[in-house]
Amino acid sequence: MMSLFEAAWVIARRDFVAQVYSRSFILFLLAPLLLFAFAFFVGTMADNSDRLANQPVVALVTDGGTAEALAAARARLVGGTSELAFPVLRRVPPAENVAVQARALLANEDEGYSAVLSGTLARPVLTGPLRVDESSGPRVMLIVDAARRTAALEAAGVSAAGAPLVRDVTDQAAGNLQMLRRVIAQGGQGLIFVVTLMLATLLLSTLVEEKSNKVIEVLAAAVPLDAVFLGKLIAMLGISLVGLALWAGMLALGYTFVQILQDWVTVPDVAPAVGWPIWIVLLLLYYTANFMLLGALFLGIGGQATNIREIQTISMPVTLLQLMVLLLAMTVVGGEGGAAVWTAYILPFSSPLAMVAHAAQYEALWPHLLALAWQAVWIVLIIRLSARLFRTTVLKSTPGGSFFGFPRFGRGRTESV
């Protein structure tokens, strides 16, 4: 008889070949790329539209000289920050009664003014609702103050030109390094989360079809049920790694093509705390652990369902579970300890995401050995529990033997159904 790992390898090879050598696998590879490209395009367009639409517009009901001074001050401030950092100033010729004109401008829905600035530099008047004091008001006053300082210097005959800046370039700053490593940590967490969300959730429906056509009974009679669960997990993990390799290759080709045509995409001169080679290896290990942990859990949950409708019902709670795990793991990024951070490290389902962020921020390697061993223990326990639960509730067979008994790795008699 085959050992546990030999039987698991047979099941994994069967599922892997059936999936990879099918026409649907091409759609499986293209669907995430098209989805991410569409989401990126729509998100970018929506973000730009929202920023422009939400940028406040302030009407300048002042004389020409004051308006020009304010426009010049805004241009200087925007040059050091961004166009969206300050409200748009739009000059409106003053009427005889400025107070009435200001209220009329604020009521004009076609123009969409957020506030009206009138008066002079010495005595500015800002007209608008109370919320202006918390948003546009402080920025408008910065523009007014800059214009007043420039006017005062010019009146005193002092040049307002800025002093030349002498730059002393260094290799790296600790603050920038920490910020970029937090970005790398969040990127690693996001990559593991998204790929696992797309692929591991599919394991919910893996056993439904085989239960309906009685294939699972044949498999359970031929090999240990633990090997069936382990083999299906390995097969899906292998399929996901094939997809990751192809997606990474496509992205690398696209990046190289962009670099050749236009040198506007640059990689920051910073590396994770453990270094890029080790971090990439840890990223793959923690992705594998995360996939096996959640995949074993979802395979066990899906094994209890009897039809696709039940799978659809539990898909939403499963997705919410993954989001909660991600939010818990994100507390590690930039965190300085505390109950939430330690919970993220210790909880097996959030541990891979938390530790990949830890690798980006801290140099020590020994915590990763402990974490990977801890996660491996939980993978074995969840597979064991899922198989026993499936045998008891679905196959209606007695588990046979102790739950905590170690599986036989050598050759021996296969468990009976």
C-alpha positions as CSV (number, residue, x, y, z in Angstrom):
1,M,0.0,0.0,0.0
2,M,1.0,3.6,-0.6
3,S,2.2,5.8,2.2
4,L,0.4,9.0,3.1
5,F,2.7,11.3,1.0
6,E,2.7,8.9,-1.9
7,A,-1.1,8.8,-2.0
8,A,-1.2,12.6,-1.6
9,W,1.2,13.0,-4.5
10,V,-1.1,10.8,-6.7
11,I,-4.1,12.9,-5.8
12,A,-2.2,16.2,-6.3
13,R,-0.8,15.1,-9.7
14,R,-4.3,14.0,-10.8
15,D,-5.9,17.4,-9.9
16,F,-3.0,19.4,-11.1
17,V,-2.9,17.8,-14.6
18,A,-6.7,18.0,-14.9
19,Q,-6.7,21.7,-14.2
20,V,-3.5,22.9,-15.9
21,Y,-4.0,21.0,-19.2
22,S,-7.6,22.3,-19.6
23,R,-8.7,25.2,-21.8
24,S,-10.2,27.0,-18.8
25,F,-6.8,27.4,-17.3
26,I,-6.0,30.1,-19.9
27,L,-9.0,32.0,-18.7
28,F,-7.9,31.4,-15.1
29,L,-4.6,33.1,-15.9
30,L,-6.0,36.0,-17.9
31,A,-9.0,36.8,-15.6
32,P,-6.9,38.3,-12.7
33,L,-4.7,40.4,-15.1
34,L,-7.8,41.8,-16.9
35,L,-9.5,42.4,-13.5
36,F,-6.5,44.2,-12.0
37,A,-5.9,46.3,-15.2
38,F,-9.6,47.3,-15.3
39,A,-9.6,48.1,-11.5
40,F,-6.4,50.1,-11.8
41,F,-7.7,52.1,-14.8
42,V,-11.1,52.8,-13.2
43,G,-9.5,53.6,-9.8
44,T,-7.0,56.0,-11.3
45,M,-9.7,57.8,-13.4
46,A,-12.1,57.9,-10.5
47,D,-9.4,59.2,-8.1
48,N,-8.4,62.0,-10.5
49,S,-12.0,63.0,-11.1
50,D,-12.8,63.0,-7.4
51,R,-9.8,65.1,-6.6
52,L,-10.6,67.7,-9.2
53,A,-14.3,67.7,-8.3
54,N,-13.7,68.0,-4.6
55,Q,-11.1,70.8,-4.9
56,P,-12.8,73.9,-3.4
57,V,-13.1,77.1,-5.5
58,V,-12.9,80.5,-3.8
59,A,-14.3,83.6,-5.4
60,L,-12.0,86.7,-5.2
61,V,-14.2,89.7,-5.0
62,T,-11.3,92.2,-4.7
63,D,-9.5,94.8,-6.7
64,G,-7.1,93.8,-9.5
65,G,-3.9,94.4,-7.5
66,T,-5.0,92.3,-4.5
67,A,-6.2,89.6,-6.8
68,E,-2.8,89.5,-8.6
69,A,-0.9,89.4,-5.4
70,L,-3.0,86.5,-4.1
71,A,-2.7,84.6,-7.4
72,A,1.1,85.0,-7.3
73,A,1.3,83.8,-3.6
74,R,-0.8,80.8,-4.5
75,A,1.4,80.0,-7.4
76,R,4.5,80.0,-5.1
77,L,2.8,77.8,-2.5
78,V,1.6,75.4,-5.1
79,G,5.1,75.2,-6.6
80,G,6.4,73.8,-3.4
81,T,3.5,71.4,-2.7
82,S,0.8,70.4,-5.3
83,E,-2.0,72.0,-7.3
84,L,-4.6,70.2,-5.2
85,A,-3.1,71.4,-1.9
86,F,-4.8,74.9,-2.1
87,P,-8.2,76.0,-3.3
88,V,-8.7,77.4,-6.7
89,L,-8.9,81.2,-6.7
90,R,-11.3,82.7,-9.3
91,R,-11.5,86.5,-9.6
92,V,-15.0,88.1,-9.8
93,P,-15.4,91.9,-10.3
94,P,-16.8,93.4,-7.1
95,A,-20.3,94.8,-7.1
96,E,-21.6,97.8,-5.2
97,N,-22.7,95.7,-2.2
98,V,-20.0,93.1,-1.7
99,A,-21.8,91.3,1.2
100,V,-24.9,90.7,-0.9
101,Q,-22.8,89.7,-3.9
102,A,-20.9,87.2,-1.8
103,R,-24.1,85.5,-0.7
104,A,-25.4,85.4,-4.2
105,L,-22.2,83.8,-5.4
106,L,-22.4,81.1,-2.7
107,A,-26.0,80.4,-3.7
108,N,-25.1,80.0,-7.4
109,E,-25.0,76.2,-8.1
110,D,-23.6,76.6,-11.6
111,E,-20.4,78.2,-10.3
112,G,-20.1,76.0,-7.2
113,Y,-18.1,78.4,-5.0
114,S,-17.1,77.1,-1.5
115,A,-16.3,80.5,-0.1
116,V,-15.8,84.2,-1.1
117,L,-12.7,86.2,-0.2
118,S,-13.2,90.0,-0.3
119,G,-11.6,93.1,1.2
120,T,-7.9,93.8,1.0
121,L,-4.6,92.2,2.1
122,A,-4.7,94.4,5.2
123,R,-8.3,93.5,6.0
124,P,-9.4,90.3,4.3
125,V,-13.0,89.0,4.7
126,L,-13.8,85.3,4.2
127,T,-17.5,84.6,3.6
128,G,-18.8,81.1,3.7
129,P,-20.4,78.4,5.9
130,L,-18.9,77.3,9.2
131,R,-17.2,74.2,7.7
132,V,-14.9,76.5,5.7
133,D,-13.0,77.2,8.9
134,E,-11.9,73.5,9.0
135,S,-11.1,73.0,5.3
136,S,-10.5,75.9,2.9
137,G,-10.2,78.7,5.5
138,P,-6.7,77.9,6.8
139,R,-5.3,77.4,3.3
140,V,-6.8,80.6,2.1
141,M,-5.2,82.4,5.1
142,L,-1.8,80.9,4.2
143,I,-2.2,82.4,0.7
144,V,-3.2,85.8,2.2
145,D,-0.2,85.7,4.7
146,A,2.2,84.9,1.9
147,A,0.9,87.7,-0.2
148,R,1.1,90.2,2.7
149,R,4.7,89.2,3.5
150,T,5.7,89.7,-0.2
151,A,3.9,93.1,-0.3
152,A,5.6,94.2,2.9
153,L,9.1,93.2,1.7
154,E,8.5,94.9,-1.6
155,A,7.4,98.1,0.2
156,A,10.5,98.0,2.3
157,G,12.7,97.6,-0.8
158,V,13.9,94.1,0.2
159,S,14.1,91.4,-2.3
160,A,11.8,88.4,-1.7
161,A,13.9,86.0,-3.8
162,G,14.6,82.7,-2.0
163,A,18.1,81.8,-1.0
164,P,19.9,79.1,-3.1
165,L,19.6,75.7,-1.5
166,V,22.9,73.8,-0.9
167,R,22.3,70.1,-1.1
168,D,24.4,67.5,0.7
169,V,23.3,64.2,-0.7
170,T,23.5,61.1,1.5
171,D,22.8,57.5,0.8
172,Q,19.7,57.0,2.9
173,A,17.8,58.5,5.8
174,A,16.3,56.4,8.6
175,G,12.9,58.0,8.4
176,N,12.6,57.4,4.6
177,L,14.0,53.9,5.0
178,Q,11.3,53.0,7.6
179,M,8.6,54.6,5.5
180,L,9.6,52.6,2.3
181,R,10.0,49.4,4.3
182,R,6.5,49.9,5.6
183,V,5.3,50.2,2.0
184,I,7.2,47.0,1.1
185,A,5.6,45.2,4.1
186,Q,2.1,46.3,3.1
187,G,2.8,45.3,-0.5
188,G,3.9,41.8,0.6
189,Q,0.8,41.5,2.7
190,G,-1.5,42.7,-0.1
191,L,0.1,40.3,-2.6
192,I,-0.4,37.2,-0.4
193,F,-3.9,38.3,0.6
194,V,-5.1,39.0,-2.9
195,V,-3.7,35.8,-4.5
196,T,-5.0,33.7,-1.6
197,L,-8.4,35.3,-1.8
198,M,-8.7,34.5,-5.5
199,L,-7.4,30.9,-5.3
200,A,-7.8,29.4,-1.9
201,T,-11.5,30.3,-1.8
202,L,-12.0,28.0,-4.8
203,L,-11.3,25.1,-2.5
204,L,-14.7,25.6,-1.0
205,S,-16.3,23.9,-4.0
206,T,-13.6,21.3,-4.7
207,L,-15.4,18.4,-3.0
208,V,-19.0,19.2,-4.0
209,E,-18.8,17.7,-7.5
210,E,-16.8,14.7,-6.4
211,K,-19.4,14.1,-3.6
212,S,-22.2,14.3,-6.1
213,N,-20.8,11.7,-8.5
214,K,-19.5,9.4,-5.7
215,V,-15.8,9.8,-6.7
216,I,-14.9,10.8,-3.1
217,E,-16.0,7.4,-1.9
218,V,-13.7,5.7,-4.3
219,L,-10.8,7.9,-3.3
220,A,-11.5,7.4,0.4
221,A,-11.6,3.6,-0.1
222,A,-8.3,3.6,-2.0
223,V,-6.1,6.0,0.0
224,P,-6.2,7.6,3.5
225,L,-8.6,10.5,3.6
226,D,-5.8,12.7,5.0
227,A,-4.0,12.1,1.8
228,V,-7.0,13.2,-0.3
229,F,-7.2,16.5,1.5
230,L,-3.4,17.0,1.5
231,G,-3.2,16.1,-2.2
232,K,-5.9,18.6,-3.2
233,L,-4.2,21.3,-1.2
234,I,-0.8,20.6,-2.9
235,A,-2.5,20.5,-6.3
236,M,-4.2,23.9,-5.8
237,L,-1.0,25.3,-4.4
238,G,1.0,24.1,-7.4
239,I,-1.6,25.6,-9.8
240,S,-1.4,28.9,-7.9
241,L,2.4,28.9,-8.1
242,V,2.2,28.3,-11.8
243,G,-0.1,31.3,-12.1
244,L,2.2,33.4,-10.0
245,A,5.2,32.5,-12.1
246,L,3.4,33.4,-15.3
247,W,2.0,36.7,-13.9
248,A,5.4,37.7,-12.5
249,G,6.9,37.0,-15.9
250,M,4.3,39.1,-17.7
251,L,4.8,42.0,-15.2
252,A,8.6,41.7,-15.7
253,L,8.3,41.9,-19.4
254,G,5.9,44.8,-19.2
255,Y,8.2,46.6,-16.8
256,T,11.2,46.1,-19.1
257,F,9.2,47.3,-22.1
258,V,8.2,50.5,-20.2
259,Q,11.8,51.1,-19.0
260,I,13.1,50.8,-22.6
261,L,10.5,53.2,-24.0
262,Q,10.4,55.7,-21.2
263,D,12.4,55.9,-18.0
264,W,9.7,57.1,-15.6
265,V,9.3,53.9,-13.6
266,T,12.0,53.6,-11.0
267,V,12.6,51.1,-8.2
268,P,13.4,52.9,-4.9
269,D,16.9,52.5,-3.6
270,V,15.8,50.6,-0.5
271,A,15.6,46.9,0.4
272,P,13.7,45.0,3.1
273,A,15.5,44.7,6.4
274,V,16.5,41.1,5.6
275,G,17.5,41.9,2.0
276,W,15.7,41.2,-1.2
277,P,16.8,37.6,-1.8
278,I,15.8,36.4,1.7
279,W,12.6,38.4,1.7
280,I,11.5,37.0,-1.6
281,V,12.1,33.5,-0.3
282,L,10.2,34.3,2.9
283,L,7.4,35.8,0.8
284,L,7.0,32.5,-1.1
285,L,7.2,30.4,2.1
286,Y,4.7,32.6,3.9
287,Y,2.4,32.5,0.8
288,T,2.6,28.7,0.8
289,A,1.8,28.6,4.5
290,N,-1.0,31.1,4.2
291,F,-2.5,29.2,1.3
292,M,-2.2,25.8,3.0
293,L,-3.7,27.2,6.3
294,L,-6.7,28.9,4.7
295,G,-7.0,26.3,2.0
296,A,-7.2,23.5,4.5
297,L,-9.8,25.4,6.5
298,F,-11.9,26.2,3.4
299,L,-11.5,22.6,2.1
300,G,-12.9,21.4,5.4
301,I,-15.7,23.9,5.4
302,G,-16.6,23.2,1.8
303,G,-16.5,19.5,2.4
304,Q,-19.6,19.9,4.6
305,A,-21.6,21.6,1.9
306,T,-23.9,19.4,-0.3
307,N,-24.5,21.7,-3.3
308,I,-23.2,24.9,-5.0
309,R,-26.0,27.0,-3.4
310,E,-24.5,26.3,0.1
311,I,-21.1,27.2,-1.2
312,Q,-22.4,30.5,-2.4
313,T,-24.0,31.1,0.9
314,I,-20.7,30.6,2.9
315,S,-18.5,32.4,0.4
316,M,-19.3,35.9,1.9
317,P,-18.5,34.9,5.5
318,V,-15.3,33.3,4.3
319,T,-14.3,36.5,2.4
320,L,-15.1,38.6,5.5
321,L,-12.9,36.2,7.6
322,Q,-10.0,36.8,5.2
323,L,-10.5,40.6,5.4
324,M,-10.5,40.5,9.2
325,V,-7.3,38.5,9.2
326,L,-5.7,41.1,6.9
327,L,-6.8,44.0,9.1
328,L,-5.3,42.2,12.1
329,A,-2.0,41.6,10.3
330,M,-1.8,45.2,9.2
331,T,-1.3,46.2,12.8
332,V,2.2,44.8,12.6
333,V,3.2,47.4,10.0
334,G,4.8,50.3,12.0
335,G,3.5,48.8,15.2
336,E,5.5,48.9,18.4
337,G,4.0,46.0,20.2
338,G,0.8,45.5,22.1
339,A,-1.9,42.9,22.3
340,A,-3.1,43.3,18.7
341,V,0.5,42.9,17.3
342,W,1.2,39.8,19.3
343,T,-2.2,38.4,18.4
344,A,-1.3,38.9,14.7
345,Y,2.0,37.0,15.2
346,I,0.5,34.1,17.2
347,L,-2.8,33.6,15.5
348,P,-2.0,31.0,12.8
349,F,-4.3,32.5,10.1
350,S,-2.7,36.0,10.4
351,S,0.8,34.8,11.2
352,P,2.0,34.5,7.6
353,L,0.9,38.0,6.7
354,A,2.3,39.4,9.9
355,M,5.7,37.7,9.5
356,V,6.2,38.8,5.9
357,A,5.7,42.4,7.2
358,H,8.1,41.7,10.1
359,A,10.8,40.5,7.6
360,A,10.5,43.8,5.7
361,Q,11.0,45.9,8.9
362,Y,13.4,43.8,11.1
363,E,16.7,42.0,10.4
364,A,16.4,39.0,12.8
365,L,15.8,35.7,11.0
366,W,15.2,33.3,14.0
367,P,11.6,34.5,14.5
368,H,10.8,33.2,11.0
369,L,12.0,29.7,11.8
370,L,9.7,29.6,14.8
371,A,6.8,31.1,12.8
372,L,7.1,28.6,9.9
373,A,7.3,25.7,12.4
374,W,4.3,27.0,14.2
375,Q,2.3,27.4,11.0
376,A,3.3,23.9,9.8
377,V,1.9,22.4,13.0
378,W,-1.4,24.1,12.4
379,I,-1.5,23.0,8.8
380,V,-1.2,19.4,9.9
381,L,-3.8,19.9,12.7
382,I,-6.4,21.6,10.3
383,I,-5.9,18.9,7.6
384,R,-6.3,16.2,10.2
385,L,-9.4,17.8,11.7
386,S,-11.0,18.5,8.3
387,A,-10.4,14.9,7.2
388,R,-11.9,13.4,10.4
389,L,-14.9,15.8,10.3
390,F,-15.5,14.9,6.7
391,R,-15.3,11.1,7.4
392,T,-17.7,11.4,10.4
393,T,-20.3,13.8,9.0
394,V,-20.3,13.1,5.3
395,L,-19.0,9.5,4.8
396,K,-20.8,8.5,8.1
397,S,-17.8,6.4,9.1
398,T,-16.1,6.2,12.5
399,P,-12.8,8.1,12.6
400,G,-10.8,5.1,13.9
401,G,-7.8,5.8,16.0
402,S,-6.8,8.9,18.0
403,F,-7.2,12.3,16.5
404,F,-3.8,13.4,17.7
405,G,-2.2,10.2,16.4
406,F,0.6,10.8,13.9
407,P,-0.1,9.5,10.3
408,R,2.0,6.6,9.1
409,F,4.7,8.0,6.8
410,G,5.9,4.5,5.7
411,R,4.1,1.8,3.9
412,G,1.3,0.2,5.6
413,R,-2.3,-0.8,5.5
414,T,-4.7,1.9,4.3
415,E,-7.5,3.0,6.6
416,S,-10.8,1.4,6.0
417,V,-13.9,3.5,5.3
